[in-house]
């Protein structure tokens, strides 16, 4: 007889058998629909986390579900040793959307960043400058958890237990053009940046900083790597946020929302970078399998058929509501973001506000890389009425939590 899955049994099994890297919230979700999740008891939660930005089309999107089911009955992955029907189509669509002509598919944003770092190294190796390996990264950056992506992640608590990591990494403050220009030299292989820093506190780069990055490239030849895993592909209302800053990166990492909930990511590259690689330099067994490519094509269909414009409208509506909350609640230090990607900075650890919202049926988040910042990453399909509902609950959560916020935890 099959055991009944209760919240207690699920948590107990995880406690006994799952490596404890996650401190999970005490809720088990069993169903999703649009911008809402439902726990095992059927209680609804308005979702402003959207799978850490992966559920870009919300939950149980009808066309996405239909395409996934159809492909699952046909073929999943013949391996990347052979051609398959959808990788080329998806790569062509991404190239047309972003202006970067070459694409490599992997499973996660971390892998996409790792690929970009390897491509930057390979570029200079092929050109005979084998000593040009230095990377300039930004303070507050979060690029992933593999050894390469972790090396360019700023927060020391993430890097220290896994040292030694890659050498030759320089960190400079975001939005400080002079410090960036001083750091980049003829030894710099690449500058890596998030156009809107995500896990590190929802910090948009300024146009002045973007111009400095372009000047640094022009002066030294250093490659530009844009990590748009979180902020790219519509999240800020643009195909790439780099383009909104008038940047033309040589390499771009995208992921999260690309598969609308399925694991697919991509590294986009210029022709100049792509032509320096050789067969066998890199690979990914499951990267770009048929089912994730088809999911990504559904996502791009939606993105190019009104979703970008919707994000811009909904994002402006959300910003207006957040500014109103900041005027009401003195505990809010700053509101920053773009499109449907926003952070609310508080005096200390935001965990009490996150918990108060959870009790009221709203899912928000804060990341250990910036524990004082509430992160809002709703589905790109969320309605203005749902945003108003979320703002009302967030207002109540902020009102209930200020006494609990630890002002010494930031």
C-alpha positions as semicolon CSV with decimal commas, in nm:
position;residue;x (nm);y (nm);z (nm)
1;X;0,000;0,000;0,000
2;X;0,137;0,340;-0,098
3;X;0,224;0,562;0,197
4;X;0,026;0,884;0,239
5;X;0,240;1,187;0,164
6;X;0,186;1,433;0,446
7;X;0,391;1,743;0,512
8;X;0,546;1,575;0,816
9;X;0,649;1,259;0,627
10;X;0,795;1,464;0,342
11;X;0,999;1,679;0,580
12;X;1,113;1,372;0,776
13;X;1,233;1,192;0,463
14;X;1,427;1,499;0,355
15;X;1,581;1,537;0,700
16;X;1,698;1,175;0,685
17;X;1,827;1,161;0,328
18;X;1,879;1,503;0,162
19;X;2,214;1,680;0,194
20;X;2,122;1,983;0,401
21;X;2,227;2,275;0,184
22;X;1,881;2,440;0,199
23;X;1,699;2,593;0,492
24;X;1,348;2,544;0,356
25;X;1,036;2,735;0,456
26;X;0,790;2,506;0,641
27;X;0,545;2,456;0,354
28;X;0,499;2,179;0,095
29;X;0,356;2,278;-0,242
30;X;0,158;2,031;-0,450
31;X;-0,011;2,240;-0,716
32;X;0,036;2,560;-0,912
33;X;-0,190;2,770;-1,131
34;X;-0,087;3,098;-1,287
35;X;0,063;3,322;-1,018
36;X;-0,045;3,098;-0,729
37;X;0,085;2,791;-0,554
38;X;-0,121;2,559;-0,334
39;X;0,005;2,355;-0,040
40;X;-0,098;1,998;0,044
41;X;-0,407;2,128;0,225
42;X;-0,511;2,341;-0,073
43;X;-0,416;2,673;0,086
44;X;-0,331;2,931;-0,184
45;X;-0,016;3,145;-0,188
46;X;0,043;3,436;-0,422
47;X;0,388;3,368;-0,566
48;X;0,638;3,653;-0,595
49;X;0,931;3,410;-0,603
50;X;0,832;3,213;-0,916
51;X;1,084;2,937;-0,861
52;X;1,364;3,191;-0,803
53;X;1,268;3,346;-1,135
54;X;1,236;3,023;-1,332
55;X;0,855;3,005;-1,358
56;X;0,848;3,299;-1,597
57;X;0,510;3,201;-1,746
58;X;0,360;3,121;-1,408
59;X;0,254;2,773;-1,306
60;X;0,079;2,511;-1,521
61;X;0,082;2,728;-1,833
62;X;-0,157;2,539;-2,068
63;X;0,048;2,551;-2,389
64;X;0,372;2,477;-2,207
65;X;0,214;2,175;-2,036
66;X;0,077;2,048;-2,368
67;X;0,412;2,078;-2,547
68;X;0,600;1,907;-2,262
69;X;0,353;1,616;-2,259
70;X;0,369;1,579;-2,637
71;X;0,748;1,572;-2,643
72;X;0,769;1,333;-2,349
73;X;0,572;1,080;-2,555
74;X;0,810;1,120;-2,851
75;X;1,178;1,158;-2,759
76;X;1,369;1,326;-2,476
77;X;1,741;1,321;-2,548
78;X;1,924;1,128;-2,820
79;X;2,247;1,290;-2,683
80;X;2,449;1,574;-2,824
81;X;2,646;1,329;-3,037
82;X;2,366;1,365;-3,294
83;X;2,152;1,637;-3,447
84;X;1,807;1,697;-3,302
85;X;1,516;1,903;-3,431
86;X;1,501;2,201;-3,194
87;X;1,846;2,321;-3,083
88;X;1,918;2,504;-3,406
89;X;1,576;2,668;-3,408
90;X;1,611;2,783;-3,048
91;X;1,966;2,910;-3,108
92;X;1,847;3,105;-3,411
93;X;1,565;3,264;-3,211
94;X;1,802;3,364;-2,930
95;X;2,051;3,506;-3,180
96;X;1,780;3,716;-3,341
97;X;1,658;3,839;-3,004
98;X;1,998;3,930;-2,859
99;X;2,227;4,001;-3,155
100;X;2,480;3,735;-3,049
101;X;2,509;3,470;-3,323
102;X;2,647;3,166;-3,140
103;X;2,485;2,964;-2,861
104;X;2,584;2,678;-2,630
105;X;2,314;2,507;-2,423
106;X;2,351;2,378;-2,068
107;X;2,122;2,305;-1,774
108;X;2,162;2,596;-1,534
109;X;2,272;2,955;-1,506
110;X;2,580;2,852;-1,312
111;X;2,684;2,627;-1,600
112;X;2,620;2,908;-1,849
113;X;2,850;3,138;-1,651
114;X;3,112;2,864;-1,620
115;X;3,099;2,819;-1,998
116;X;3,145;3,193;-2,052
117;X;3,451;3,196;-1,827
118;X;3,600;2,900;-2,014
119;X;3,531;3,065;-2,349
120;X;3,706;3,382;-2,233
121;X;4,010;3,180;-2,129
122;X;4,004;2,986;-2,459
123;X;3,980;3,308;-2,660
124;X;4,308;3,443;-2,528
125;X;4,479;3,101;-2,538
126;X;4,394;3,067;-2,908
127;X;4,529;3,416;-2,972
128;X;4,860;3,316;-2,811
129;X;4,821;3,529;-2,497
130;X;4,820;3,236;-2,257
131;X;4,905;3,452;-1,956
132;X;4,602;3,675;-2,000
133;X;4,377;3,509;-1,743
134;X;4,275;3,786;-1,501
135;X;3,902;3,846;-1,444
136;X;3,753;4,171;-1,312
137;X;3,426;4,115;-1,124
138;X;3,201;4,332;-0,909
139;X;3,141;4,355;-0,538
140;X;2,800;4,210;-0,441
141;X;2,813;3,983;-0,748
142;X;2,659;3,638;-0,734
143;X;2,744;3,425;-1,037
144;X;2,696;3,068;-0,915
145;X;2,839;2,785;-0,710
146;X;3,071;2,586;-0,936
147;X;3,437;2,658;-0,872
148;X;3,474;2,902;-1,160
149;X;3,149;3,090;-1,107
150;X;3,211;3,088;-0,733
151;X;3,551;3,249;-0,788
152;X;3,382;3,558;-0,933
153;X;3,110;3,563;-0,666
154;X;3,189;3,837;-0,416
155;X;3,050;3,718;-0,082
156;X;3,338;3,571;0,118
157;X;3,118;3,330;0,314
158;X;3,045;3,141;-0,008
159;X;3,406;3,127;-0,128
160;X;3,601;3,060;0,191
161;X;3,505;2,692;0,251
162;X;3,609;2,596;-0,103
163;X;3,939;2,780;-0,137
164;X;4,167;2,791;-0,320
165;X;3,956;2,900;-0,615
166;X;4,061;3,059;-0,944
167;X;4,339;3,311;-0,904
168;X;4,365;3,649;-1,068
169;X;4,021;3,779;-0,968
170;X;3,980;4,150;-0,895
171;X;3,663;4,288;-0,737
172;X;3,561;4,651;-0,788
173;X;3,256;4,837;-0,653
174;X;2,956;4,846;-0,887
175;X;2,873;5,187;-1,032
176;X;3,222;5,323;-0,973
177;X;3,352;5,393;-1,326
178;X;3,692;5,519;-1,211
179;X;3,765;5,206;-1,006
180;X;3,665;4,986;-1,298
181;X;3,887;5,170;-1,544
182;X;4,178;5,152;-1,301
183;X;4,136;4,778;-1,251
184;X;4,121;4,670;-1,616
185;X;4,455;4,628;-1,793
186;X;4,624;4,436;-2,072
187;X;4,631;4,139;-1,832
188;X;4,251;4,130;-1,804
189;X;4,086;3,848;-1,995
190;X;3,730;3,960;-1,919
191;X;3,505;4,182;-1,711
192;X;3,204;3,995;-1,574
193;X;2,896;4,172;-1,443
194;X;2,522;4,139;-1,385
195;X;2,345;4,436;-1,551
196;X;2,109;4,417;-1,252
197;X;2,272;4,237;-0,961
198;X;2,019;3,985;-0,835
199;X;2,103;3,774;-0,532
200;X;2,352;4,037;-0,416
201;X;2,079;4,292;-0,348
202;X;1,888;4,389;-0,667
203;X;2,136;4,658;-0,770
204;X;2,103;4,799;-1,127
205;X;2,420;4,915;-1,298
206;X;2,418;5,276;-1,410
207;X;2,463;5,394;-1,769
208;X;2,785;5,569;-1,662
209;X;2,928;5,240;-1,536
210;X;2,822;5,064;-1,856
211;X;3,000;5,332;-2,060
212;X;3,313;5,278;-1,851
213;X;3,300;4,904;-1,926
214;X;3,283;4,981;-2,299
215;X;3,577;5,222;-2,266
216;X;3,778;4,960;-2,078
217;X;3,714;4,706;-2,353
218;X;3,810;4,954;-2,624
219;X;4,134;5,043;-2,444
220;X;4,250;4,692;-2,350
221;X;4,058;4,438;-2,559
222;X;3,918;4,272;-2,246
223;X;3,602;4,074;-2,318
224;X;3,270;4,171;-2,160
225;X;3,068;3,892;-1,998
226;X;2,710;3,980;-1,903
227;X;2,550;3,745;-1,653
228;X;2,183;3,787;-1,740
229;X;2,071;3,459;-1,585
230;X;1,832;3,646;-1,356
231;X;1,781;3,985;-1,523
232;X;1,771;3,877;-1,886
233;X;1,505;3,752;-2,127
234;X;1,226;3,987;-2,028
235;X;1,268;4,011;-1,652
236;X;1,339;4,387;-1,669
237;X;1,116;4,448;-1,972
238;X;1,403;4,406;-2,222
239;X;1,532;4,107;-2,419
240;X;1,865;4,172;-2,245
241;X;1,922;4,441;-1,987
242;X;2,268;4,493;-2,138
243;X;2,102;4,633;-2,448
244;X;1,903;4,878;-2,236
245;X;2,240;5,004;-2,104
246;X;2,376;5,026;-2,462
247;X;2,629;4,753;-2,384
248;X;2,739;4,502;-2,647
249;X;2,886;4,212;-2,449
250;X;3,101;3,946;-2,613
251;X;2,943;3,674;-2,399
252;X;2,606;3,653;-2,224
253;X;2,476;3,388;-1,984
254;X;2,098;3,337;-1,972
255;X;1,890;3,082;-1,786
256;X;1,620;3,074;-1,518
257;X;1,311;3,187;-1,711
258;X;1,434;3,049;-2,045
259;X;1,275;2,709;-1,980
260;X;0,973;2,854;-1,799
261;X;1,040;2,609;-1,516
262;X;1,243;2,343;-1,695
263;X;1,624;2,336;-1,658
264;X;1,786;2,498;-1,961
265;X;2,041;2,776;-1,990
266;X;2,251;2,918;-2,269
267;X;2,580;3,094;-2,322
268;X;2,558;3,340;-2,611
269;X;2,881;3,435;-2,786
270;X;3,012;3,665;-3,055
271;X;3,150;3,511;-3,371
272;X;3,499;3,628;-3,274
273;X;3,485;3,433;-2,949
274;X;3,313;3,126;-3,093
275;X;3,566;3,079;-3,371
276;X;3,850;3,030;-3,117
277;X;3,714;2,699;-2,978
278;X;3,796;2,345;-3,087
279;X;3,592;2,025;-3,088
280;X;3,592;1,869;-2,742
281;X;3,676;2,187;-2,551
282;X;3,347;2,172;-2,363
283;X;3,027;1,970;-2,344
284;X;2,703;1,907;-2,158
285;X;2,524;1,572;-2,165
286;X;2,171;1,701;-2,107
287;X;2,220;2,053;-2,239
288;X;1,957;2,151;-2,493
289;X;1,757;1,828;-2,483
290;X;1,437;1,815;-2,685
291;X;1,191;1,877;-2,403
292;X;1,371;2,179;-2,258
293;X;1,429;2,329;-2,602
294;X;1,060;2,302;-2,680
295;X;0,974;2,464;-2,347
296;X;1,215;2,747;-2,427
297;X;1,054;2,797;-2,769
298;X;0,714;2,832;-2,600
299;X;0,864;3,090;-2,365
300;X;1,016;3,290;-2,651
301;X;0,684;3,280;-2,837
302;X;0,517;3,441;-2,537
303;X;0,801;3,686;-2,485
304;X;0,785;3,811;-2,842
305;X;0,405;3,825;-2,855
306;X;0,323;4,090;-2,598
307;X;0,493;3,967;-2,281
308;X;0,776;4,222;-2,294
309;X;0,529;4,508;-2,315
310;X;0,325;4,355;-2,033
311;X;0,636;4,336;-1,811
312;X;0,707;4,703;-1,870
313;X;0,350;4,800;-1,776
314;X;0,329;4,565;-1,477
315;X;0,677;4,664;-1,363
316;X;0,586;5,032;-1,360
317;X;0,272;4,947;-1,163
318;X;0,474;4,745;-0,912
319;X;0,734;5,019;-0,874
320;X;0,462;5,275;-0,805
321;X;0,317;5,054;-0,533
322;X;0,657;4,989;-0,377
323;X;0,737;5,361;-0,369
324;X;0,411;5,418;-0,187
325;X;0,507;5,151;0,069
326;X;0,847;5,315;0,120
327;X;0,676;5,642;0,205
328;X;0,453;5,464;0,456
329;X;0,711;5,241;0,628
330;X;1,014;5,419;0,772
331;X;1,196;5,087;0,802
332;X;1,241;5,075;0,421
333;X;1,587;5,213;0,337
334;X;1,572;5,174;-0,040
335;X;1,363;5,040;-0,327
336;X;1,557;4,939;-0,638
337;X;1,517;4,725;-0,946
338;X;1,359;4,725;-1,291
339;X;1,065;4,560;-1,465
340;X;0,949;4,269;-1,250
341;X;1,272;4,243;-1,050
342;X;1,273;4,450;-0,731
343;X;1,443;4,463;-0,395
344;X;1,332;4,626;-0,070
345;X;1,627;4,707;0,155
346;X;1,557;4,700;0,530
347;X;1,773;4,796;0,831
348;X;1,856;4,434;0,913
349;X;1,775;4,074;0,828
350;X;1,453;4,063;0,624
351;X;1,362;3,712;0,741
352;X;1,083;3,834;0,977
353;X;0,912;4,014;0,688
354;X;0,944;3,708;0,466
355;X;0,793;3,493;0,741
356;X;0,511;3,739;0,811
357;X;0,423;3,741;0,441
358;X;0,425;3,360;0,427
359;X;0,175;3,343;0,712
360;X;-0,049;3,578;0,513
361;X;-0,030;3,376;0,192
362;X;0,241;3,569;0,004
363;X;0,571;3,420;-0,111
364;X;0,869;3,657;-0,109
365;X;1,235;3,584;-0,047
366;X;1,565;3,713;0,082
367;X;1,904;3,569;-0,015
368;X;2,195;3,505;0,219
369;X;2,416;3,716;-0,008
370;X;2,200;4,019;0,085
371;X;1,992;3,919;0,389
372;X;1,856;4,271;0,445
373;X;1,690;4,283;0,101
374;X;1,345;4,141;0,026
375;X;1,353;4,004;-0,331
376;X;1,049;4,018;-0,558
377;X;1,059;3,803;-0,873
378;X;0,697;3,741;-0,973
379;X;0,600;3,548;-1,287
380;X;0,628;3,770;-1,593
381;X;0,261;3,698;-1,658
382;X;0,136;3,837;-1,325
383;X;-0,157;4,077;-1,349
384;X;-0,177;4,426;-1,203
385;X;-0,467;4,311;-0,984
386;X;-0,248;4,032;-0,843
387;X;0,032;4,282;-0,783
388;X;-0,211;4,504;-0,591
389;X;-0,310;4,203;-0,380
390;X;0,058;4,126;-0,316
391;X;0,131;4,487;-0,219
392;X;-0,156;4,484;0,030
393;X;-0,020;4,170;0,195
394;X;0,334;4,306;0,188
395;X;0,209;4,623;0,357
396;X;0,063;4,411;0,638
397;X;0,379;4,201;0,667
398;X;0,598;4,511;0,695
399;X;0,365;4,647;0,961
400;X;0,374;4,322;1,159
401;X;0,748;4,259;1,142
402;X;0,942;4,579;1,229
403;X;0,986;4,493;1,593
404;X;1,135;4,158;1,492
405;X;1,383;4,292;1,236
406;X;1,735;4,250;1,375
407;X;1,907;4,579;1,292
408;X;2,242;4,425;1,368
409;X;2,211;4,148;1,113
410;X;2,272;4,341;0,791
